[in-house]
Amino acid sequence: MQTQFDCLINSFLEHNVGLAEHFLQEPLAIQLKANLLALHHDQQLREAGIGNRTVHVQDKLLRSDKIYWLDRLHENVAENLFLDLMDNFVVYLNSTCYTGITGYEFHYALYEKGSFYKRHLDQFRSDNSRVFSMIMYLNADWQSQDSGELCIYHSDHTQTIAPLNGQCVFFKSNELEHEVLETHAVRMSITGWLKVGS
């Protein structure tokens, strides 16, 4: 995995957005997708909101995805393999870039047809613990007509990224506004943040 870690970090350092294809190896991506679909079937996903645990509101005019937080307490094999991967990445990131990351949080995200997430920043005014945003996609056979791209707004251009299976996107949480365009197919990912502090 070191090659994928280096690819993600080096592209971030060069372009402010890290991209790594096959960051999630196909067997793990398949397991995670199956788990997400099972959770959806069992109605375990919840309407996503805006804000943090202190201030949290739901506004379907801003975002309309559904989420489910990952946790080792679930004792799910796929989730734990993913969290093992994140542990290894954090150790590598801290040892090579001295970022001081002390934790993370990740959730499944499912966008049904017609869903979106309007332009936003991933850091709260009252909480600057989120340092890096990470998104890993679980969409096999994604087609251009499916839309649902991630749009990242740089100071001088807009970057559009298709949600291709296994690919990881990595950027600073407090620097780049972004949005998920309306999707024309079911769109799945794991999204989260590398954090500092408690």
C-alpha positions as CSV (number, residue, x, y, z in Angstrom):
1,M,0.0,0.0,0.0
2,Q,3.0,2.4,0.4
3,T,2.8,3.0,-3.4
4,Q,-0.8,4.2,-3.1
5,F,0.0,6.2,0.0
6,D,2.8,8.0,-1.9
7,C,0.6,8.6,-4.9
8,L,-2.0,10.2,-2.8
9,I,0.4,12.4,-0.8
10,N,2.6,13.4,-3.8
11,S,-0.4,14.4,-5.9
12,F,-1.8,16.4,-2.9
13,L,1.5,18.2,-2.5
14,E,1.6,19.0,-6.2
15,H,-2.0,19.9,-6.9
16,N,-3.6,20.6,-3.4
17,V,-5.9,17.6,-4.2
18,G,-4.5,14.1,-3.8
19,L,-5.8,11.4,-6.1
20,A,-5.0,7.7,-6.0
21,E,-6.7,5.1,-8.2
22,H,-7.3,1.7,-6.5
23,F,-6.6,3.1,-3.1
24,L,-9.2,0.6,-2.0
25,Q,-8.2,-2.7,-3.5
26,E,-11.1,-4.3,-5.4
27,P,-11.9,-7.1,-2.9
28,L,-12.2,-4.6,-0.1
29,A,-14.3,-2.2,-2.2
30,I,-16.6,-5.1,-3.1
31,Q,-17.0,-6.0,0.6
32,L,-17.6,-2.4,1.7
33,K,-20.2,-1.9,-1.1
34,A,-22.0,-5.1,-0.1
35,N,-22.1,-4.0,3.5
36,L,-23.4,-0.5,2.5
37,L,-26.2,-2.0,0.4
38,A,-27.1,-4.4,3.2
39,L,-27.4,-1.5,5.6
40,H,-29.5,0.4,3.1
41,H,-31.8,-2.6,2.6
42,D,-32.2,-2.9,6.4
43,Q,-33.0,0.8,6.7
44,Q,-29.9,1.5,8.8
45,L,-28.9,4.6,6.9
46,R,-29.9,8.0,8.2
47,E,-30.6,11.3,6.4
48,A,-27.4,13.4,6.5
49,G,-27.4,16.8,8.2
50,I,-25.3,19.9,8.4
51,G,-23.1,20.7,11.4
52,N,-21.5,18.7,14.2
53,R,-22.7,17.0,17.3
54,T,-23.3,20.4,19.0
55,V,-25.2,22.1,16.1
56,H,-26.8,19.7,13.7
57,V,-29.6,20.4,11.3
58,Q,-31.1,18.6,8.3
59,D,-31.6,20.7,5.2
60,K,-32.6,18.7,2.0
61,L,-32.0,21.9,-0.1
62,L,-28.3,21.6,0.8
63,R,-27.7,17.9,0.9
64,S,-29.8,14.8,0.3
65,D,-27.5,11.9,0.9
66,K,-27.9,9.1,3.6
67,I,-25.1,8.1,5.9
68,Y,-24.0,5.4,8.4
69,W,-20.9,5.9,10.7
70,L,-18.2,3.3,10.7
71,D,-17.2,2.0,14.1
72,R,-15.1,-1.0,15.3
73,L,-17.8,-1.7,17.8
74,H,-19.9,-3.0,14.9
75,E,-17.4,-5.9,14.6
76,N,-17.9,-5.9,10.8
77,V,-15.0,-7.5,9.0
78,A,-15.1,-5.1,6.0
79,E,-15.3,-2.0,8.2
80,N,-12.4,-3.2,10.4
81,L,-10.3,-3.9,7.3
82,F,-11.0,-0.4,6.1
83,L,-10.2,1.1,9.5
84,D,-6.9,-0.9,9.6
85,L,-6.1,0.7,6.3
86,M,-6.8,4.2,7.7
87,D,-4.6,3.4,10.7
88,N,-1.7,2.5,8.4
89,F,-2.2,5.6,6.3
90,V,-2.3,7.9,9.3
91,V,1.0,6.4,10.6
92,Y,2.6,6.8,7.2
93,L,1.3,10.4,6.8
94,N,2.5,11.4,10.2
95,S,5.9,9.8,9.7
96,T,6.5,11.3,6.3
97,C,4.7,14.7,6.5
98,Y,4.6,15.4,10.3
99,T,1.0,16.2,10.2
100,G,0.2,15.3,13.8
101,I,-3.1,13.5,13.0
102,T,-4.5,11.9,16.2
103,G,-7.8,10.5,15.0
104,Y,-10.4,10.2,12.3
105,E,-14.1,9.6,11.6
106,F,-15.6,8.0,8.5
107,H,-19.1,7.2,7.3
108,Y,-20.7,5.5,4.4
109,A,-22.5,7.9,2.1
110,L,-25.3,6.8,-0.3
111,Y,-26.7,9.2,-2.9
112,E,-29.9,8.0,-4.5
113,K,-30.9,9.2,-8.0
114,G,-31.5,12.9,-7.8
115,S,-29.4,13.4,-4.7
116,F,-26.7,16.1,-4.3
117,Y,-24.6,18.1,-1.8
118,K,-24.3,21.8,-2.5
119,R,-21.1,23.8,-2.3
120,H,-19.6,23.7,1.2
121,L,-16.4,23.6,3.3
122,D,-15.7,20.6,5.6
123,Q,-14.7,22.6,8.6
124,F,-17.0,24.2,11.2
125,R,-16.6,27.7,12.6
126,S,-16.6,26.4,16.1
127,D,-14.4,23.3,15.5
128,N,-11.2,23.2,13.6
129,S,-10.3,19.6,14.4
130,R,-10.8,18.4,10.8
131,V,-7.5,18.7,8.9
132,F,-7.9,16.5,5.9
133,S,-11.0,15.3,4.0
134,M,-10.9,11.9,2.4
135,I,-13.4,10.3,0.0
136,M,-13.2,6.7,-1.4
137,Y,-15.7,5.6,-4.0
138,L,-17.6,2.3,-4.2
139,N,-19.1,2.6,-7.7
140,A,-18.2,-0.2,-10.2
141,D,-19.0,0.5,-13.9
142,W,-19.6,4.2,-13.3
143,Q,-20.6,6.0,-16.6
144,S,-20.2,9.6,-17.6
145,Q,-23.9,10.0,-18.0
146,D,-24.4,9.0,-14.3
147,S,-23.1,12.5,-13.4
148,G,-22.6,12.8,-9.6
149,E,-19.2,14.2,-9.9
150,L,-17.3,15.9,-7.1
151,C,-16.5,19.5,-8.0
152,I,-13.6,21.1,-6.1
153,Y,-13.3,24.9,-6.3
154,H,-9.7,26.0,-6.5
155,S,-8.9,29.8,-6.5
156,D,-8.2,29.7,-10.3
157,H,-10.2,26.7,-11.6
158,T,-12.8,24.1,-10.9
159,Q,-11.7,20.5,-10.7
160,T,-14.3,17.8,-11.5
161,I,-13.7,14.2,-10.3
162,A,-15.9,11.2,-11.3
163,P,-16.7,8.8,-8.4
164,L,-14.8,5.9,-9.8
165,N,-14.6,2.6,-7.9
166,G,-11.6,2.4,-5.5
167,Q,-10.4,5.9,-6.1
168,C,-9.4,8.1,-3.2
169,V,-9.6,11.9,-3.0
170,F,-7.7,13.8,-0.4
171,F,-7.5,17.5,0.4
172,K,-7.4,20.1,3.3
173,S,-10.7,20.4,5.0
174,N,-10.4,24.1,5.7
175,E,-9.2,25.3,2.3
176,L,-11.3,23.9,-0.6
177,E,-15.0,24.3,-1.0
178,H,-16.6,21.5,-3.0
179,E,-19.9,20.0,-3.9
180,V,-21.5,16.7,-5.2
181,L,-23.4,17.3,-8.4
182,E,-26.8,15.7,-8.7
183,T,-26.4,12.1,-9.4
184,H,-28.3,10.1,-12.1
185,A,-27.5,6.8,-10.6
186,V,-27.0,5.4,-7.1
187,R,-23.6,6.8,-5.9
188,M,-21.7,5.2,-3.0
189,S,-18.6,6.2,-1.0
190,I,-16.9,6.3,2.3
191,T,-16.3,9.8,3.3
192,G,-14.4,11.2,6.4
193,W,-11.8,13.3,8.0
194,L,-8.4,13.0,9.5
195,K,-8.4,15.0,12.8
196,V,-6.3,16.6,15.5
197,G,-7.2,17.0,19.1
198,S,-9.7,15.1,21.1
